Amino acid sequence: MLTTRALGSQGLTVSALGLGIMSMSHAYGTSDEREEGESAATIHRAFELGVTFFDTAEAYGPYTNEELFARALKSNKGQRERVIIATKFGFRFDANGVIDGMDSRAEHIREAVEGSLRRLQTDHIDLLYQHRVDPTVPIEDVVGTMSDLVREGKVRFLGLSEAGERTIRRAHATYPISALQSEYSLWERNLEPRIIPLLRELGIGLVPFAPLGRGFLTGAVKRAEEYPASDFRRDDPRYQGENFDANVRAASAVRDLAARKGATAGQIALAWLLHKGPDIVPIPGTKRLKYLEENVVAANVSLSAEEMAALDAALAPEKVSGSRYNETRMAQVDR
């Protein structure tokens, strides 16, 4: 069973590893590859293995991912009291459900939260994130509205996603922030110079998404053009051309260490994150039972100081080739 970790200093406690459920209905693969029965079985098995922290968002689908989780939770009675549900607001959608901008105005936040509560079939959200920083709305106003929802009992704890230093400081000064969700892994280290020290100064936990490098660290990857048009990785610069070749070489260090230790590459990548500090709770995403069970074992994998240093060096930022997002997506990151 998994141990627990604290996110922030406001009393939020979660399992040491969470489960990102986005891929069960969004971004990776095609709709034909998504099977709700297996997704539900994966969520149920996560309960059994001690996973209490589940990550979704209104944007995943949109909307359908929250509904999927609600159905799985409802069919496993008695779990709501021990489950921490994290969801997010912050995007505007067109008539076809495509994101067409950001919207963190107070009235939109309230509308989004009411929608999430309805879809999740719950009376409260445990951890509410602003999905991306909206440059048109002062963060003090955003957090002010979010804190009102806490006082109303609809939300328990607050978080930010992909926020920069200045935004984090201003937000936390308005109302305590418990967690920052951002991409962090062996092959994406942009948080290390300034963001992680700031989080520790303020007592904010870190929730890394894409902790397996979108599959690169496990070796289960193909070139960008081999993915369907609906798959996020087709437009990922790190999967394209010479970037792909360079990144496969860099990630081989993870697979080599895994072979020596009798672990999987994914377990090594997750163990590296868990060894980076007790305030870090990765949320590896999967829709497959097999990978969930592999990921949970990572909590029992021990890495020596020498092994950690070797991994740090092998995947130092200068050895990873290409931006983590295309230009459009990078423009949404508050850094």
Contacts in CASP RR format, 6 or more apart in sequence:
PFRMAT RR
TARGET T0000
AUTHOR 0000-0000-0000
METHOD contacts of the structure
MODEL  1
MLTTRALGSQGLTVSALGLGIMSMSHAYGTSDEREEGESAATIHRAFELG
VTFFDTAEAYGPYTNEELFARALKSNKGQRERVIIATKFGFRFDANGVID
GMDSRAEHIREAVEGSLRRLQTDHIDLLYQHRVDPTVPIEDVVGTMSDLV
REGKVRFLGLSEAGERTIRRAHATYPISALQSEYSLWERNLEPRIIPLLR
ELGIGLVPFAPLGRGFLTGAVKRAEEYPASDFRRDDPRYQGENFDANVRA
ASAVRDLAARKGATAGQIALAWLLHKGPDIVPIPGTKRLKYLEENVVAAN
VSLSAEEMAALDAALAPEKVSGSRYNETRMAQVDR
1 49 0 8 1.000
1 50 0 8 1.000
2 15 0 8 1.000
2 16 0 8 1.000
2 17 0 8 1.000
2 49 0 8 1.000
2 50 0 8 1.000
2 51 0 8 1.000
2 52 0 8 1.000
2 296 0 8 1.000
2 299 0 8 1.000
3 15 0 8 1.000
3 16 0 8 1.000
3 299 0 8 1.000
4 13 0 8 1.000
4 14 0 8 1.000
4 15 0 8 1.000
4 16 0 8 1.000
4 52 0 8 1.000
5 13 0 8 1.000
5 14 0 8 1.000
5 15 0 8 1.000
5 16 0 8 1.000
5 278 0 8 1.000
5 279 0 8 1.000
5 280 0 8 1.000
5 281 0 8 1.000
6 12 0 8 1.000
6 13 0 8 1.000
6 205 0 8 1.000
6 278 0 8 1.000
6 279 0 8 1.000
7 13 0 8 1.000
7 14 0 8 1.000
7 127 0 8 1.000
7 157 0 8 1.000
7 178 0 8 1.000
7 179 0 8 1.000
7 205 0 8 1.000
7 207 0 8 1.000
7 279 0 8 1.000
7 281 0 8 1.000
8 176 0 8 1.000
8 177 0 8 1.000
8 178 0 8 1.000
8 179 0 8 1.000
8 203 0 8 1.000
8 204 0 8 1.000
8 205 0 8 1.000
8 279 0 8 1.000
9 176 0 8 1.000
9 178 0 8 1.000
9 203 0 8 1.000
10 157 0 8 1.000
10 176 0 8 1.000
10 178 0 8 1.000
11 157 0 8 1.000
11 178 0 8 1.000
12 84 0 8 1.000
12 126 0 8 1.000
12 127 0 8 1.000
12 156 0 8 1.000
12 157 0 8 1.000
12 178 0 8 1.000
12 179 0 8 1.000
14 52 0 8 1.000
14 53 0 8 1.000
14 84 0 8 1.000
14 281 0 8 1.000
15 50 0 8 1.000
15 51 0 8 1.000
15 52 0 8 1.000
15 53 0 8 1.000
15 281 0 8 1.000
16 274 0 8 1.000
16 281 0 8 1.000
16 299 0 8 1.000
17 51 0 8 1.000
17 53 0 8 1.000
17 270 0 8 1.000
17 274 0 8 1.000
17 281 0 8 1.000
17 282 0 8 1.000
17 283 0 8 1.000
17 284 0 8 1.000
17 295 0 8 1.000
17 296 0 8 1.000
17 298 0 8 1.000
17 299 0 8 1.000
18 46 0 8 1.000
18 51 0 8 1.000
18 52 0 8 1.000
18 53 0 8 1.000
18 54 0 8 1.000
18 55 0 8 1.000
18 281 0 8 1.000
18 282 0 8 1.000
18 283 0 8 1.000
18 284 0 8 1.000
19 42 0 8 1.000
19 43 0 8 1.000
19 46 0 8 1.000
19 51 0 8 1.000
19 53 0 8 1.000
19 54 0 8 1.000
19 55 0 8 1.000
19 283 0 8 1.000
19 284 0 8 1.000
19 285 0 8 1.000
19 286 0 8 1.000
19 292 0 8 1.000
20 54 0 8 1.000
20 55 0 8 1.000
20 56 0 8 1.000
20 209 0 8 1.000
20 283 0 8 1.000
20 284 0 8 1.000
20 285 0 8 1.000
20 286 0 8 1.000
21 39 0 8 1.000
21 43 0 8 1.000
21 54 0 8 1.000
21 55 0 8 1.000
21 56 0 8 1.000
21 60 0 8 1.000
21 65 0 8 1.000
21 68 0 8 1.000
21 69 0 8 1.000
21 285 0 8 1.000
21 287 0 8 1.000
22 28 0 8 1.000
22 55 0 8 1.000
22 56 0 8 1.000
22 57 0 8 1.000
22 60 0 8 1.000
22 65 0 8 1.000
22 285 0 8 1.000
23 29 0 8 1.000
23 34 0 8 1.000
23 285 0 8 1.000
23 286 0 8 1.000
23 287 0 8 1.000
24 34 0 8 1.000
24 36 0 8 1.000
24 39 0 8 1.000
24 42 0 8 1.000
24 65 0 8 1.000
24 68 0 8 1.000
24 287 0 8 1.000
25 34 0 8 1.000
25 39 0 8 1.000
25 60 0 8 1.000
25 61 0 8 1.000
25 64 0 8 1.000
25 65 0 8 1.000
25 68 0 8 1.000
26 59 0 8 1.000
26 60 0 8 1.000
26 61 0 8 1.000
26 64 0 8 1.000
26 65 0 8 1.000
27 60 0 8 1.000
27 231 0 8 1.000
27 232 0 8 1.000
28 231 0 8 1.000
28 232 0 8 1.000
28 233 0 8 1.000
29 227 0 8 1.000
29 228 0 8 1.000
29 230 0 8 1.000
29 231 0 8 1.000
30 228 0 8 1.000
30 230 0 8 1.000
30 231 0 8 1.000
31 230 0 8 1.000
34 287 0 8 1.000
35 287 0 8 1.000
36 68 0 8 1.000
36 71 0 8 1.000
38 287 0 8 1.000
38 288 0 8 1.000
38 289 0 8 1.000
39 68 0 8 1.000
39 72 0 8 1.000
39 287 0 8 1.000
40 68 0 8 1.000
40 71 0 8 1.000
40 72 0 8 1.000
40 75 0 8 1.000
41 289 0 8 1.000
42 286 0 8 1.000
42 287 0 8 1.000
42 288 0 8 1.000
42 289 0 8 1.000
42 292 0 8 1.000
43 54 0 8 1.000
43 69 0 8 1.000
43 72 0 8 1.000
43 73 0 8 1.000
43 76 0 8 1.000
44 72 0 8 1.000
44 75 0 8 1.000
44 76 0 8 1.000
45 289 0 8 1.000
45 292 0 8 1.000
45 293 0 8 1.000
46 54 0 8 1.000
46 292 0 8 1.000
46 296 0 8 1.000
47 76 0 8 1.000
47 79 0 8 1.000
47 83 0 8 1.000
49 292 0 8 1.000
49 293 0 8 1.000
49 296 0 8 1.000
50 296 0 8 1.000
51 292 0 8 1.000
51 296 0 8 1.000
52 82 0 8 1.000
52 83 0 8 1.000
52 84 0 8 1.000
53 84 0 8 1.000
53 86 0 8 1.000
53 281 0 8 1.000
53 283 0 8 1.000
54 69 0 8 1.000
54 83 0 8 1.000
54 84 0 8 1.000
54 85 0 8 1.000
54 86 0 8 1.000
55 86 0 8 1.000
55 87 0 8 1.000
55 181 0 8 1.000
55 207 0 8 1.000
55 209 0 8 1.000
55 283 0 8 1.000
56 65 0 8 1.000
56 66 0 8 1.000
56 69 0 8 1.000
56 85 0 8 1.000
56 86 0 8 1.000
56 87 0 8 1.000
56 88 0 8 1.000
56 120 0 8 1.000
57 65 0 8 1.000
57 66 0 8 1.000
57 87 0 8 1.000
57 88 0 8 1.000
57 89 0 8 1.000
57 129 0 8 1.000
57 131 0 8 1.000
58 66 0 8 1.000
58 87 0 8 1.000
58 88 0 8 1.000
58 89 0 8 1.000
58 90 0 8 1.000
58 91 0 8 1.000
58 112 0 8 1.000
58 115 0 8 1.000
58 116 0 8 1.000
58 119 0 8 1.000
59 88 0 8 1.000
59 90 0 8 1.000
59 91 0 8 1.000
59 93 0 8 1.000
59 99 0 8 1.000
59 131 0 8 1.000
60 66 0 8 1.000
61 97 0 8 1.000
62 91 0 8 1.000
62 93 0 8 1.000
62 97 0 8 1.000
62 99 0 8 1.000
63 119 0 8 1.000
66 87 0 8 1.000
66 116 0 8 1.000
66 119 0 8 1.000
66 120 0 8 1.000
67 119 0 8 1.000
69 85 0 8 1.000
69 120 0 8 1.000
70 119 0 8 1.000
70 120 0 8 1.000
70 121 0 8 1.000
70 122 0 8 1.000
73 79 0 8 1.000
73 80 0 8 1.000
73 83 0 8 1.000
73 120 0 8 1.000
73 121 0 8 1.000
74 121 0 8 1.000
80 122 0 8 1.000
83 126 0 8 1.000
84 126 0 8 1.000
84 127 0 8 1.000
85 120 0 8 1.000
85 122 0 8 1.000
85 125 0 8 1.000
85 126 0 8 1.000
85 127 0 8 1.000
86 125 0 8 1.000
86 126 0 8 1.000
86 127 0 8 1.000
86 128 0 8 1.000
86 129 0 8 1.000
86 179 0 8 1.000
86 181 0 8 1.000
86 207 0 8 1.000
87 116 0 8 1.000
87 120 0 8 1.000
87 125 0 8 1.000
87 127 0 8 1.000
87 128 0 8 1.000
87 129 0 8 1.000
88 128 0 8 1.000
88 129 0 8 1.000
88 130 0 8 1.000
88 131 0 8 1.000
88 161 0 8 1.000
89 104 0 8 1.000
89 108 0 8 1.000
89 109 0 8 1.000
89 112 0 8 1.000
89 113 0 8 1.000
89 116 0 8 1.000
89 128 0 8 1.000
89 129 0 8 1.000
89 130 0 8 1.000
89 131 0 8 1.000
90 102 0 8 1.000
90 103 0 8 1.000
90 104 0 8 1.000
90 108 0 8 1.000
90 109 0 8 1.000
90 112 0 8 1.000
90 130 0 8 1.000
90 131 0 8 1.000
90 132 0 8 1.000
90 134 0 8 1.000
91 99 0 8 1.000
91 101 0 8 1.000
91 102 0 8 1.000
91 103 0 8 1.000
91 131 0 8 1.000
91 132 0 8 1.000
92 99 0 8 1.000
92 100 0 8 1.000
92 101 0 8 1.000
92 102 0 8 1.000
92 103 0 8 1.000
92 108 0 8 1.000
93 99 0 8 1.000
93 100 0 8 1.000
94 100 0 8 1.000
102 132 0 8 1.000
102 133 0 8 1.000
102 134 0 8 1.000
102 135 0 8 1.000
102 136 0 8 1.000
102 332 0 8 1.000
103 134 0 8 1.000
104 130 0 8 1.000
104 133 0 8 1.000
104 134 0 8 1.000
104 136 0 8 1.000
104 137 0 8 1.000
104 142 0 8 1.000
105 137 0 8 1.000
106 141 0 8 1.000
106 145 0 8 1.000
109 142 0 8 1.000
109 145 0 8 1.000
109 146 0 8 1.000
109 149 0 8 1.000
110 145 0 8 1.000
110 149 0 8 1.000
113 125 0 8 1.000
113 128 0 8 1.000
113 149 0 8 1.000
113 154 0 8 1.000
113 155 0 8 1.000
116 125 0 8 1.000
117 123 0 8 1.000
117 124 0 8 1.000
117 125 0 8 1.000
117 154 0 8 1.000
123 154 0 8 1.000
124 153 0 8 1.000
124 154 0 8 1.000
124 155 0 8 1.000
124 156 0 8 1.000
125 154 0 8 1.000
125 155 0 8 1.000
125 156 0 8 1.000
126 155 0 8 1.000
126 156 0 8 1.000
126 157 0 8 1.000
127 156 0 8 1.000
127 157 0 8 1.000
127 158 0 8 1.000
127 159 0 8 1.000
127 178 0 8 1.000
127 179 0 8 1.000
128 146 0 8 1.000
128 149 0 8 1.000
128 155 0 8 1.000
128 157 0 8 1.000
128 158 0 8 1.000
128 159 0 8 1.000
129 158 0 8 1.000
129 159 0 8 1.000
129 160 0 8 1.000
129 161 0 8 1.000
129 179 0 8 1.000
129 181 0 8 1.000
130 142 0 8 1.000
130 146 0 8 1.000
130 159 0 8 1.000
130 160 0 8 1.000
130 161 0 8 1.000
130 163 0 8 1.000
131 161 0 8 1.000
132 161 0 8 1.000
132 162 0 8 1.000
132 332 0 8 1.000
132 333 0 8 1.000
132 334 0 8 1.000
133 139 0 8 1.000
133 160 0 8 1.000
133 162 0 8 1.000
133 163 0 8 1.000
133 164 0 8 1.000
133 167 0 8 1.000
133 334 0 8 1.000
134 142 0 8 1.000
139 163 0 8 1.000
139 167 0 8 1.000
139 170 0 8 1.000
139 171 0 8 1.000
139 174 0 8 1.000
140 170 0 8 1.000
140 171 0 8 1.000
140 174 0 8 1.000
142 171 0 8 1.000
143 158 0 8 1.000
143 171 0 8 1.000
143 174 0 8 1.000
143 175 0 8 1.000
143 177 0 8 1.000
144 174 0 8 1.000
144 175 0 8 1.000
146 155 0 8 1.000
146 158 0 8 1.000
146 175 0 8 1.000
147 158 0 8 1.000
147 174 0 8 1.000
147 175 0 8 1.000
149 155 0 8 1.000
150 156 0 8 1.000
150 157 0 8 1.000
150 158 0 8 1.000
150 175 0 8 1.000
157 178 0 8 1.000
157 179 0 8 1.000
158 175 0 8 1.000
158 176 0 8 1.000
158 177 0 8 1.000
158 178 0 8 1.000
159 177 0 8 1.000
159 178 0 8 1.000
159 179 0 8 1.000
159 180 0 8 1.000
159 181 0 8 1.000
160 167 0 8 1.000
160 168 0 8 1.000
160 171 0 8 1.000
160 177 0 8 1.000
160 179 0 8 1.000
160 180 0 8 1.000
160 181 0 8 1.000
161 180 0 8 1.000
161 181 0 8 1.000
161 182 0 8 1.000
162 181 0 8 1.000
162 182 0 8 1.000
162 183 0 8 1.000
162 332 0 8 1.000
162 333 0 8 1.000
162 334 0 8 1.000
162 335 0 8 1.000
163 171 0 8 1.000
163 180 0 8 1.000
163 182 0 8 1.000
163 334 0 8 1.000
164 195 0 8 1.000
164 334 0 8 1.000
164 335 0 8 1.000
165 194 0 8 1.000
165 195 0 8 1.000
165 198 0 8 1.000
165 335 0 8 1.000
167 334 0 8 1.000
168 177 0 8 1.000
168 180 0 8 1.000
168 195 0 8 1.000
168 198 0 8 1.000
168 199 0 8 1.000
168 202 0 8 1.000
168 204 0 8 1.000
169 198 0 8 1.000
169 202 0 8 1.000
171 177 0 8 1.000
172 202 0 8 1.000
172 204 0 8 1.000
177 202 0 8 1.000
177 204 0 8 1.000
178 204 0 8 1.000
178 205 0 8 1.000
179 204 0 8 1.000
179 205 0 8 1.000
179 206 0 8 1.000
179 207 0 8 1.000
179 281 0 8 1.000
180 195 0 8 1.000
180 199 0 8 1.000
180 204 0 8 1.000
180 205 0 8 1.000
180 206 0 8 1.000
180 207 0 8 1.000
181 207 0 8 1.000
181 208 0 8 1.000
181 209 0 8 1.000
181 283 0 8 1.000
182 191 0 8 1.000
182 195 0 8 1.000
182 206 0 8 1.000
182 207 0 8 1.000
182 208 0 8 1.000
182 209 0 8 1.000
183 190 0 8 1.000
183 208 0 8 1.000
183 209 0 8 1.000
183 210 0 8 1.000
183 324 0 8 1.000
184 190 0 8 1.000
184 191 0 8 1.000
184 206 0 8 1.000
184 208 0 8 1.000
184 211 0 8 1.000
184 273 0 8 1.000
184 280 0 8 1.000
185 208 0 8 1.000
185 210 0 8 1.000
185 211 0 8 1.000
185 212 0 8 1.000
185 213 0 8 1.000
185 217 0 8 1.000
185 269 0 8 1.000
185 273 0 8 1.000
186 213 0 8 1.000
186 217 0 8 1.000
186 254 0 8 1.000
186 269 0 8 1.000
186 272 0 8 1.000
186 273 0 8 1.000
186 311 0 8 1.000
186 315 0 8 1.000
187 213 0 8 1.000
187 216 0 8 1.000
187 217 0 8 1.000
187 238 0 8 1.000
187 247 0 8 1.000
187 250 0 8 1.000
187 251 0 8 1.000
187 315 0 8 1.000
187 320 0 8 1.000
188 210 0 8 1.000
188 213 0 8 1.000
188 320 0 8 1.000
188 324 0 8 1.000
189 315 0 8 1.000
189 316 0 8 1.000
189 317 0 8 1.000
190 317 0 8 1.000
190 324 0 8 1.000
190 335 0 8 1.000
191 206 0 8 1.000
196 206 0 8 1.000
198 204 0 8 1.000
199 205 0 8 1.000
199 206 0 8 1.000
199 279 0 8 1.000
200 279 0 8 1.000
203 279 0 8 1.000
205 279 0 8 1.000
205 280 0 8 1.000
205 281 0 8 1.000
206 279 0 8 1.000
206 280 0 8 1.000
206 281 0 8 1.000
207 280 0 8 1.000
207 281 0 8 1.000
207 282 0 8 1.000
207 283 0 8 1.000
208 273 0 8 1.000
208 280 0 8 1.000
208 281 0 8 1.000
208 282 0 8 1.000
208 283 0 8 1.000
209 283 0 8 1.000
211 269 0 8 1.000
211 270 0 8 1.000
211 273 0 8 1.000
211 282 0 8 1.000
211 283 0 8 1.000
211 284 0 8 1.000
212 218 0 8 1.000
212 266 0 8 1.000
212 269 0 8 1.000
212 270 0 8 1.000
212 284 0 8 1.000
213 269 0 8 1.000
214 221 0 8 1.000
214 232 0 8 1.000
214 233 0 8 1.000
214 236 0 8 1.000
214 238 0 8 1.000
215 221 0 8 1.000
216 238 0 8 1.000
216 247 0 8 1.000
216 248 0 8 1.000
216 251 0 8 1.000
217 251 0 8 1.000
217 254 0 8 1.000
217 265 0 8 1.000
217 266 0 8 1.000
217 268 0 8 1.000
217 269 0 8 1.000
218 264 0 8 1.000
218 265 0 8 1.000
218 266 0 8 1.000
218 269 0 8 1.000
219 248 0 8 1.000
219 251 0 8 1.000
219 255 0 8 1.000
219 265 0 8 1.000
221 233 0 8 1.000
221 239 0 8 1.000
221 244 0 8 1.000
221 248 0 8 1.000
222 239 0 8 1.000
223 239 0 8 1.000
223 240 0 8 1.000
223 241 0 8 1.000
223 244 0 8 1.000
224 233 0 8 1.000
224 234 0 8 1.000
224 235 0 8 1.000
224 236 0 8 1.000
224 239 0 8 1.000
224 240 0 8 1.000
224 241 0 8 1.000
224 244 0 8 1.000
225 234 0 8 1.000
227 233 0 8 1.000
227 234 0 8 1.000
227 239 0 8 1.000
228 234 0 8 1.000
233 239 0 8 1.000
235 326 0 8 1.000
236 324 0 8 1.000
236 325 0 8 1.000
236 326 0 8 1.000
237 243 0 8 1.000
237 322 0 8 1.000
237 323 0 8 1.000
237 324 0 8 1.000
237 325 0 8 1.000
237 326 0 8 1.000
238 244 0 8 1.000
238 247 0 8 1.000
238 320 0 8 1.000
238 321 0 8 1.000
238 322 0 8 1.000
238 323 0 8 1.000
238 324 0 8 1.000
242 321 0 8 1.000
243 321 0 8 1.000
243 322 0 8 1.000
246 319 0 8 1.000
246 320 0 8 1.000
246 321 0 8 1.000
247 320 0 8 1.000
247 321 0 8 1.000
247 322 0 8 1.000
250 314 0 8 1.000
250 315 0 8 1.000
250 319 0 8 1.000
250 320 0 8 1.000
250 321 0 8 1.000
251 265 0 8 1.000
251 315 0 8 1.000
253 310 0 8 1.000
253 311 0 8 1.000
253 314 0 8 1.000
253 315 0 8 1.000
254 265 0 8 1.000
254 266 0 8 1.000
254 268 0 8 1.000
254 269 0 8 1.000
254 311 0 8 1.000
254 314 0 8 1.000
254 315 0 8 1.000
255 265 0 8 1.000
257 268 0 8 1.000
257 307 0 8 1.000
257 310 0 8 1.000
257 311 0 8 1.000
258 264 0 8 1.000
258 265 0 8 1.000
258 266 0 8 1.000
258 267 0 8 1.000
258 268 0 8 1.000
261 268 0 8 1.000
261 301 0 8 1.000
263 271 0 8 1.000
263 297 0 8 1.000
263 298 0 8 1.000
263 301 0 8 1.000
264 294 0 8 1.000
266 294 0 8 1.000
266 295 0 8 1.000
266 298 0 8 1.000
267 294 0 8 1.000
267 295 0 8 1.000
267 297 0 8 1.000
267 298 0 8 1.000
267 301 0 8 1.000
268 298 0 8 1.000
268 301 0 8 1.000
268 303 0 8 1.000
268 311 0 8 1.000
269 298 0 8 1.000
270 282 0 8 1.000
270 284 0 8 1.000
270 295 0 8 1.000
270 298 0 8 1.000
270 299 0 8 1.000
270 301 0 8 1.000
271 298 0 8 1.000
271 299 0 8 1.000
271 301 0 8 1.000
271 302 0 8 1.000
271 303 0 8 1.000
272 303 0 8 1.000
272 308 0 8 1.000
272 311 0 8 1.000
273 280 0 8 1.000
273 282 0 8 1.000
274 280 0 8 1.000
274 282 0 8 1.000
274 298 0 8 1.000
274 299 0 8 1.000
275 303 0 8 1.000
275 308 0 8 1.000
284 291 0 8 1.000
284 295 0 8 1.000
286 292 0 8 1.000
286 295 0 8 1.000
303 311 0 8 1.000
323 330 0 8 1.000
324 330 0 8 1.000
325 333 0 8 1.000
END
